[in-house]
Amino acid sequence: LTWYHHHNIGHHAYTNVSLKDPDLYHNPIFKRTIETTEYKKIYRYQHLTLIIEWVLSYIGLVIQPNINVFCKGVYHGVIPAYYNNDAFLIETLHILLGITMSLLPYYVFDVYKATLFSFFPYILHSLLFMLNSQITHIHTSCMINDKDNDWYKHQVITATNHSVGSEIAFIFSGGLNYQIEHHLFPNINHCHLPKIQPIVK
């Protein structure tokens, strides 16, 4: 539910638009992605803190938005929360259940095997997701000051494809290597993106 609001609504509607795209304001305690985030001394070390963020992003993206909603009623300080307290409570319980399930292998296996089964998939997913989502959005040529009035043009300007035609890149990115097509047609299953890429181009 938090992903639906902060990513599908916020990020996809206002891609890379300052003070509107919540994806530009992940972890502002340790990372500064855009100039509208006030500079802090800790940001001089963000090349190191990014490693921690990339390893833990899957868990962070699930938990952090809920904390933001609970404390401030907004996602990453820019997108208002739209759902009621009952929905928030249900989602929080769902997250806590997921965390509890991640700990269960430690009651059955040794620490090494339990970590391999429980947290290694999260870490691997985090690294692959961050690698593929960041290189297709967060760099100079994709950052703009204002939203273009033509929504489709805006989506093309603020996204980048990589490894087009590579089946390996497609599998390990979950189709995010076709970021432009994903942003133009976010409701289309990723398996169709390679087929529509030549048409979009």
C-alpha atoms as an extended CHARMM CRD file, in Angstrom:
* protein
*
       201  EXT
         1         1  LEU       CA              0.0000000000        0.0000000000        0.0000000000  PROA      1               0.0000000000
         2         2  THR       CA              2.8150000000        2.4140000000        0.8380000000  PROA      2               0.0000000000
         3         3  TRP       CA              4.6030000000        1.3920000000       -2.3730000000  PROA      3               0.0000000000
         4         4  TYR       CA              1.4250000000        2.0430000000       -4.3600000000  PROA      4               0.0000000000
         5         5  HSD       CA              1.1620000000        5.5980000000       -3.0310000000  PROA      5               0.0000000000
         6         6  HSD       CA              4.7550000000        6.7340000000       -2.7860000000  PROA      6               0.0000000000
         7         7  HSD       CA              6.1320000000        4.9840000000       -5.8880000000  PROA      7               0.0000000000
         8         8  ASN       CA              3.2810000000        4.3060000000       -8.3160000000  PROA      8               0.0000000000
         9         9  ILE       CA              1.5280000000        7.6170000000       -7.6570000000  PROA      9               0.0000000000
        10        10  GLY       CA              4.2840000000        9.9130000000       -6.4180000000  PROA      10              0.0000000000
        11        11  HSD       CA              7.3350000000        8.7850000000       -8.3670000000  PROA      11              0.0000000000
        12        12  HSD       CA              5.5950000000        7.8730000000      -11.6150000000  PROA      12              0.0000000000
        13        13  ALA       CA              3.5360000000       11.0700000000      -11.7320000000  PROA      13              0.0000000000
        14        14  TYR       CA              6.3950000000       13.4180000000      -10.7970000000  PROA      14              0.0000000000
        15        15  THR       CA              9.5470000000       11.5950000000      -11.9250000000  PROA      15              0.0000000000
        16        16  ASN       CA             12.6660000000       13.5080000000      -10.7770000000  PROA      16              0.0000000000
        17        17  VAL       CA             10.6530000000       16.6570000000      -10.0120000000  PROA      17              0.0000000000
        18        18  SER       CA             12.0690000000       18.3170000000       -6.9030000000  PROA      18              0.0000000000
        19        19  LEU       CA              9.8140000000       18.4660000000       -3.8270000000  PROA      19              0.0000000000
        20        20  LYS       CA              7.3120000000       16.1240000000       -5.5100000000  PROA      20              0.0000000000
        21        21  ASP       CA              9.0920000000       12.8700000000       -6.3710000000  PROA      21              0.0000000000
        22        22  PRO       CA              9.5010000000       10.9010000000       -3.1090000000  PROA      22              0.0000000000
        23        23  ASP       CA             12.2100000000        8.7170000000       -4.6580000000  PROA      23              0.0000000000
        24        24  LEU       CA             14.5560000000       11.7120000000       -4.5500000000  PROA      24              0.0000000000
        25        25  TYR       CA             14.2700000000       11.8600000000       -0.7740000000  PROA      25              0.0000000000
        26        26  HSD       CA             15.0260000000        8.3160000000        0.4160000000  PROA      26              0.0000000000
        27        27  ASN       CA             17.1400000000        8.2640000000        3.5850000000  PROA      27              0.0000000000
        28        28  PRO       CA             17.7870000000       12.0410000000        3.8030000000  PROA      28              0.0000000000
        29        29  ILE       CA             19.5620000000       11.3940000000        7.1100000000  PROA      29              0.0000000000
        30        30  PHE       CA             22.5040000000        9.8350000000        5.2520000000  PROA      30              0.0000000000
        31        31  LYS       CA             22.0600000000       10.6870000000        1.5650000000  PROA      31              0.0000000000
        32        32  ARG       CA             21.5270000000       13.8040000000       -0.5440000000  PROA      32              0.0000000000
        33        33  THR       CA             20.2390000000       13.0310000000       -4.0520000000  PROA      33              0.0000000000
        34        34  ILE       CA             19.0070000000       16.4760000000       -5.0740000000  PROA      34              0.0000000000
        35        35  GLU       CA             19.9830000000       20.0630000000       -4.2630000000  PROA      35              0.0000000000
        36        36  THR       CA             16.6440000000       20.8290000000       -2.5900000000  PROA      36              0.0000000000
        37        37  THR       CA             17.7590000000       18.5860000000        0.2980000000  PROA      37              0.0000000000
        38        38  GLU       CA             19.5430000000       20.8440000000        2.7830000000  PROA      38              0.0000000000
        39        39  TYR       CA             23.2430000000       19.9820000000        2.9550000000  PROA      39              0.0000000000
        40        40  LYS       CA             24.5870000000       18.2970000000        6.1020000000  PROA      40              0.0000000000
        41        41  LYS       CA             28.1620000000       17.3340000000        6.9730000000  PROA      41              0.0000000000
        42        42  ILE       CA             27.2340000000       13.6380000000        6.9970000000  PROA      42              0.0000000000
        43        43  TYR       CA             26.6820000000       13.8130000000        3.2200000000  PROA      43              0.0000000000
        44        44  ARG       CA             30.4340000000       14.0060000000        2.6120000000  PROA      44              0.0000000000
        45        45  TYR       CA             30.4630000000       10.2920000000        3.5370000000  PROA      45              0.0000000000
        46        46  GLN       CA             27.4920000000        9.2300000000        1.4340000000  PROA      46              0.0000000000
        47        47  HSD       CA             29.7260000000        7.2350000000       -0.9190000000  PROA      47              0.0000000000
        48        48  LEU       CA             30.1880000000        4.9350000000        2.1090000000  PROA      48              0.0000000000
        49        49  THR       CA             26.6610000000        5.0580000000        3.5510000000  PROA      49              0.0000000000
        50        50  LEU       CA             25.2840000000        4.2560000000        0.0890000000  PROA      50              0.0000000000
        51        51  ILE       CA             26.8140000000        0.7850000000        0.3830000000  PROA      51              0.0000000000
        52        52  ILE       CA             24.7660000000        0.1260000000        3.5230000000  PROA      52              0.0000000000
        53        53  GLU       CA             21.6500000000        1.5510000000        1.8860000000  PROA      53              0.0000000000
        54        54  TRP       CA             22.0630000000       -0.5760000000       -1.2270000000  PROA      54              0.0000000000
        55        55  VAL       CA             22.4670000000       -3.7470000000        0.8510000000  PROA      55              0.0000000000
        56        56  LEU       CA             19.4520000000       -3.0070000000        3.0610000000  PROA      56              0.0000000000
        57        57  SER       CA             17.2060000000       -1.1870000000        0.5770000000  PROA      57              0.0000000000
        58        58  TYR       CA             14.6230000000       -3.9450000000        0.2720000000  PROA      58              0.0000000000
        59        59  ILE       CA             13.9450000000       -3.9700000000        4.0120000000  PROA      59              0.0000000000
        60        60  GLY       CA             14.2630000000       -0.1760000000        4.2010000000  PROA      60              0.0000000000
        61        61  LEU       CA             11.7930000000        0.4610000000        1.3860000000  PROA      61              0.0000000000
        62        62  VAL       CA              9.2680000000       -1.7230000000        3.1760000000  PROA      62              0.0000000000
        63        63  ILE       CA              9.7060000000       -0.2700000000        6.6640000000  PROA      63              0.0000000000
        64        64  GLN       CA             10.7930000000        3.3590000000        6.2210000000  PROA      64              0.0000000000
        65        65  PRO       CA              7.6840000000        4.6370000000        4.3690000000  PROA      65              0.0000000000
        66        66  ASN       CA              5.4670000000        3.3060000000        7.1520000000  PROA      66              0.0000000000
        67        67  ILE       CA              7.5490000000        5.0850000000        9.7820000000  PROA      67              0.0000000000
        68        68  ASN       CA              7.2960000000        8.3090000000        7.7700000000  PROA      68              0.0000000000
        69        69  VAL       CA              3.5380000000        7.9390000000        7.4660000000  PROA      69              0.0000000000
        70        70  PHE       CA              3.1390000000        7.1830000000       11.1640000000  PROA      70              0.0000000000
        71        71  CYS       CA              5.2840000000       10.1440000000       12.2990000000  PROA      71              0.0000000000
        72        72  LYS       CA              4.5230000000       12.7830000000        9.6650000000  PROA      72              0.0000000000
        73        73  GLY       CA              1.6190000000       11.5970000000        7.5230000000  PROA      73              0.0000000000
        74        74  VAL       CA              3.7310000000       11.8780000000        4.3570000000  PROA      74              0.0000000000
        75        75  TYR       CA              6.0290000000        9.7060000000        2.2450000000  PROA      75              0.0000000000
        76        76  HSD       CA              9.6050000000       11.0100000000        2.3540000000  PROA      76              0.0000000000
        77        77  GLY       CA              8.3000000000       14.4730000000        3.1700000000  PROA      77              0.0000000000
        78        78  VAL       CA              6.5760000000       15.1470000000       -0.1640000000  PROA      78              0.0000000000
        79        79  ILE       CA              3.5970000000       12.8130000000       -0.8720000000  PROA      79              0.0000000000
        80        80  PRO       CA              0.6210000000       12.9140000000        1.5700000000  PROA      80              0.0000000000
        81        81  ALA       CA             -0.6170000000        9.6030000000        2.9520000000  PROA      81              0.0000000000
        82        82  TYR       CA             -4.1340000000        8.8490000000        1.7500000000  PROA      82              0.0000000000
        83        83  TYR       CA             -5.1860000000        5.7390000000        3.6220000000  PROA      83              0.0000000000
        84        84  ASN       CA             -6.8240000000        5.4530000000        7.0400000000  PROA      84              0.0000000000
        85        85  ASN       CA             -5.4160000000        4.1270000000       10.3080000000  PROA      85              0.0000000000
        86        86  ASP       CA             -7.0050000000        0.6950000000        9.8970000000  PROA      86              0.0000000000
        87        87  ALA       CA             -5.1890000000        0.1310000000        6.5950000000  PROA      87              0.0000000000
        88        88  PHE       CA             -1.9650000000        1.4190000000        8.1350000000  PROA      88              0.0000000000
        89        89  LEU       CA             -2.3560000000       -0.9850000000       11.0840000000  PROA      89              0.0000000000
        90        90  ILE       CA             -2.9820000000       -3.9640000000        8.7720000000  PROA      90              0.0000000000
        91        91  GLU       CA              0.0930000000       -3.1490000000        6.6720000000  PROA      91              0.0000000000
        92        92  THR       CA              2.2620000000       -2.6840000000        9.7700000000  PROA      92              0.0000000000
        93        93  LEU       CA              1.1630000000       -6.0790000000       11.1060000000  PROA      93              0.0000000000
        94        94  HSD       CA              1.9380000000       -7.5880000000        7.7020000000  PROA      94              0.0000000000
        95        95  ILE       CA              5.4650000000       -6.1430000000        7.8140000000  PROA      95              0.0000000000
        96        96  LEU       CA              6.0270000000       -7.4000000000       11.3720000000  PROA      96              0.0000000000
        97        97  LEU       CA              4.8510000000      -10.8590000000       10.2950000000  PROA      97              0.0000000000
        98        98  GLY       CA              7.3460000000      -10.7850000000        7.4130000000  PROA      98              0.0000000000
        99        99  ILE       CA             10.1920000000       -9.8320000000        9.7570000000  PROA      99              0.0000000000
       100       100  THR       CA              9.1830000000      -12.6090000000       12.1700000000  PROA      100             0.0000000000
       101       101  MET       CA              9.1240000000      -15.1510000000        9.3260000000  PROA      101             0.0000000000
       102       102  SER       CA             12.6470000000      -14.0450000000        8.3710000000  PROA      102             0.0000000000
       103       103  LEU       CA             13.8500000000      -14.9960000000       11.8440000000  PROA      103             0.0000000000
       104       104  LEU       CA             12.2850000000      -18.4710000000       11.8960000000  PROA      104             0.0000000000
       105       105  PRO       CA             15.1780000000      -20.1980000000       10.0340000000  PROA      105             0.0000000000
       106       106  TYR       CA             17.4280000000      -19.3320000000       12.9950000000  PROA      106             0.0000000000
       107       107  TYR       CA             15.3940000000      -21.7310000000       15.1510000000  PROA      107             0.0000000000
       108       108  VAL       CA             15.9250000000      -24.5820000000       12.6610000000  PROA      108             0.0000000000
       109       109  PHE       CA             19.3750000000      -24.0890000000       11.1010000000  PROA      109             0.0000000000
       110       110  ASP       CA             22.7990000000      -22.9110000000       12.1970000000  PROA      110             0.0000000000
       111       111  VAL       CA             23.5660000000      -19.2000000000       11.8600000000  PROA      111             0.0000000000
       112       112  TYR       CA             25.3430000000      -19.5900000000        8.5040000000  PROA      112             0.0000000000
       113       113  LYS       CA             22.5690000000      -21.5550000000        6.8050000000  PROA      113             0.0000000000
       114       114  ALA       CA             19.8070000000      -19.4780000000        8.4100000000  PROA      114             0.0000000000
       115       115  THR       CA             21.3840000000      -16.2590000000        7.1300000000  PROA      115             0.0000000000
       116       116  LEU       CA             21.7850000000      -17.8040000000        3.6860000000  PROA      116             0.0000000000
       117       117  PHE       CA             18.0870000000      -18.7010000000        3.5680000000  PROA      117             0.0000000000
       118       118  SER       CA             16.7090000000      -15.6940000000        5.4030000000  PROA      118             0.0000000000
       119       119  PHE       CA             18.6650000000      -12.5040000000        4.7940000000  PROA      119             0.0000000000
       120       120  PHE       CA             20.9010000000      -13.2350000000        1.8130000000  PROA      120             0.0000000000
       121       121  PRO       CA             17.9040000000      -13.1450000000       -0.6170000000  PROA      121             0.0000000000
       122       122  TYR       CA             16.9400000000       -9.7270000000        0.7850000000  PROA      122             0.0000000000
       123       123  ILE       CA             20.4910000000       -8.4420000000        0.3560000000  PROA      123             0.0000000000
       124       124  LEU       CA             20.7900000000       -9.8210000000       -3.1900000000  PROA      124             0.0000000000
       125       125  HSD       CA             17.3980000000       -8.3780000000       -4.1420000000  PROA      125             0.0000000000
       126       126  SER       CA             18.3940000000       -5.0250000000       -2.6450000000  PROA      126             0.0000000000
       127       127  LEU       CA             21.6540000000       -4.8320000000       -4.5930000000  PROA      127             0.0000000000
       128       128  LEU       CA             20.0320000000       -5.7990000000       -7.9040000000  PROA      128             0.0000000000
       129       129  PHE       CA             17.1050000000       -3.4230000000       -7.3940000000  PROA      129             0.0000000000
       130       130  MET       CA             19.2340000000       -0.4430000000       -6.4030000000  PROA      130             0.0000000000
       131       131  LEU       CA             21.7940000000       -1.0380000000       -9.1400000000  PROA      131             0.0000000000
       132       132  ASN       CA             19.1200000000       -1.1300000000      -11.8420000000  PROA      132             0.0000000000
       133       133  SER       CA             16.7980000000        1.5540000000      -10.5020000000  PROA      133             0.0000000000
       134       134  GLN       CA             19.4850000000        4.1180000000       -9.6690000000  PROA      134             0.0000000000
       135       135  ILE       CA             21.4640000000        3.9690000000      -12.9100000000  PROA      135             0.0000000000
       136       136  THR       CA             18.2680000000        4.5180000000      -14.9040000000  PROA      136             0.0000000000
       137       137  HSD       CA             17.1030000000        7.5560000000      -12.9080000000  PROA      137             0.0000000000
       138       138  ILE       CA             19.6410000000        9.2260000000      -10.6740000000  PROA      138             0.0000000000
       139       139  HSD       CA             22.2260000000       10.9050000000      -12.8600000000  PROA      139             0.0000000000
       140       140  THR       CA             22.6800000000       14.3770000000      -14.3120000000  PROA      140             0.0000000000
       141       141  SER       CA             21.0720000000       13.8350000000      -17.7090000000  PROA      141             0.0000000000
       142       142  CYS       CA             17.8480000000       12.6020000000      -16.0780000000  PROA      142             0.0000000000
       143       143  MET       CA             17.5350000000       15.3390000000      -13.4690000000  PROA      143             0.0000000000
       144       144  ILE       CA             15.3960000000       18.3130000000      -14.4670000000  PROA      144             0.0000000000
       145       145  ASN       CA             14.1260000000       21.3750000000      -12.6190000000  PROA      145             0.0000000000
       146       146  ASP       CA             10.5020000000       21.3550000000      -13.6730000000  PROA      146             0.0000000000
       147       147  LYS       CA              7.9250000000       18.8690000000      -14.8840000000  PROA      147             0.0000000000
       148       148  ASP       CA              7.4320000000       18.9940000000      -18.6530000000  PROA      148             0.0000000000
       149       149  ASN       CA              3.8310000000       19.7430000000      -19.6500000000  PROA      149             0.0000000000
       150       150  ASP       CA              3.9190000000       16.7650000000      -22.0060000000  PROA      150             0.0000000000
       151       151  TRP       CA              3.7320000000       13.7890000000      -19.6080000000  PROA      151             0.0000000000
       152       152  TYR       CA              5.1010000000       11.2880000000      -22.1480000000  PROA      152             0.0000000000
       153       153  LYS       CA              8.0240000000       13.5060000000      -23.0950000000  PROA      153             0.0000000000
       154       154  HSD       CA              8.7620000000       13.9960000000      -19.4050000000  PROA      154             0.0000000000
       155       155  GLN       CA              8.9420000000       10.2300000000      -18.8290000000  PROA      155             0.0000000000
       156       156  VAL       CA             11.4130000000        9.7820000000      -21.7030000000  PROA      156             0.0000000000
       157       157  ILE       CA             13.6190000000       12.6630000000      -20.5230000000  PROA      157             0.0000000000
       158       158  THR       CA             13.8190000000       11.4530000000      -16.9110000000  PROA      158             0.0000000000
       159       159  ALA       CA             14.5960000000        7.7680000000      -17.5520000000  PROA      159             0.0000000000
       160       160  THR       CA             17.3490000000        5.7950000000      -19.2520000000  PROA      160             0.0000000000
       161       161  ASN       CA             17.5230000000        2.2740000000      -20.6630000000  PROA      161             0.0000000000
       162       162  HSD       CA             20.5680000000        0.0530000000      -20.4160000000  PROA      162             0.0000000000
       163       163  SER       CA             21.6220000000       -3.3310000000      -21.8270000000  PROA      163             0.0000000000
       164       164  VAL       CA             18.7650000000       -3.3220000000      -24.3370000000  PROA      164             0.0000000000
       165       165  GLY       CA             18.4040000000       -6.7600000000      -25.8990000000  PROA      165             0.0000000000
       166       166  SER       CA             20.2920000000       -8.5580000000      -23.1190000000  PROA      166             0.0000000000
       167       167  GLU       CA             18.2750000000      -11.4170000000      -21.6540000000  PROA      167             0.0000000000
       168       168  ILE       CA             20.6430000000      -11.6670000000      -18.6720000000  PROA      168             0.0000000000
       169       169  ALA       CA             20.2190000000       -7.9650000000      -17.8360000000  PROA      169             0.0000000000
       170       170  PHE       CA             16.4540000000       -8.3250000000      -18.2640000000  PROA      170             0.0000000000
       171       171  ILE       CA             16.2950000000      -11.2330000000      -15.8070000000  PROA      171             0.0000000000
       172       172  PHE       CA             18.5660000000       -9.6980000000      -13.1810000000  PROA      172             0.0000000000
       173       173  SER       CA             16.9360000000       -6.2670000000      -13.3930000000  PROA      173             0.0000000000
       174       174  GLY       CA             13.3660000000       -7.5440000000      -13.3710000000  PROA      174             0.0000000000
       175       175  GLY       CA             12.8700000000       -5.6770000000      -16.6430000000  PROA      175             0.0000000000
       176       176  LEU       CA             14.0780000000       -2.3640000000      -15.2050000000  PROA      176             0.0000000000
       177       177  ASN       CA             16.7090000000       -2.1210000000      -17.9230000000  PROA      177             0.0000000000
       178       178  TYR       CA             13.7360000000       -0.9580000000      -20.0520000000  PROA      178             0.0000000000
       179       179  GLN       CA             13.0530000000        1.9520000000      -17.7230000000  PROA      179             0.0000000000
       180       180  ILE       CA             11.7260000000        4.3090000000      -20.4110000000  PROA      180             0.0000000000
       181       181  GLU       CA              9.0900000000        1.8130000000      -21.5330000000  PROA      181             0.0000000000
       182       182  HSD       CA              8.2510000000        1.0220000000      -17.9070000000  PROA      182             0.0000000000
       183       183  HSD       CA              7.6110000000        4.6950000000      -17.1820000000  PROA      183             0.0000000000
       184       184  LEU       CA              5.5980000000        5.2790000000      -20.3270000000  PROA      184             0.0000000000
       185       185  PHE       CA              3.4490000000        2.1970000000      -19.6710000000  PROA      185             0.0000000000
       186       186  PRO       CA              3.7600000000        1.3820000000      -15.9520000000  PROA      186             0.0000000000
       187       187  ASN       CA              0.7780000000       -0.9630000000      -15.9300000000  PROA      187             0.0000000000
       188       188  ILE       CA              2.2110000000       -3.2670000000      -18.6140000000  PROA      188             0.0000000000
       189       189  ASN       CA              3.8480000000       -6.4880000000      -17.3980000000  PROA      189             0.0000000000
       190       190  HSD       CA              7.6390000000       -6.2320000000      -17.7470000000  PROA      190             0.0000000000
       191       191  CYS       CA              7.7480000000       -9.3060000000      -19.9810000000  PROA      191             0.0000000000
       192       192  HSD       CA              6.2980000000       -7.1530000000      -22.7900000000  PROA      192             0.0000000000
       193       193  LEU       CA              8.7840000000       -4.2790000000      -22.4970000000  PROA      193             0.0000000000
       194       194  PRO       CA             11.4610000000       -5.7290000000      -24.8130000000  PROA      194             0.0000000000
       195       195  LYS       CA              8.7800000000       -6.1710000000      -27.4920000000  PROA      195             0.0000000000
       196       196  ILE       CA              7.5640000000       -2.5760000000      -27.3690000000  PROA      196             0.0000000000
       197       197  GLN       CA             11.0410000000       -1.0000000000      -27.0320000000  PROA      197             0.0000000000
       198       198  PRO       CA             11.7150000000       -0.7830000000      -30.7990000000  PROA      198             0.0000000000
       199       199  ILE       CA              8.3200000000        0.8730000000      -31.3120000000  PROA      199             0.0000000000
       200       200  VAL       CA              8.9540000000        3.3820000000      -28.5290000000  PROA      200             0.0000000000
       201       201  LYS       CA             12.4190000000        4.1400000000      -29.9160000000  PROA      201             0.0000000000
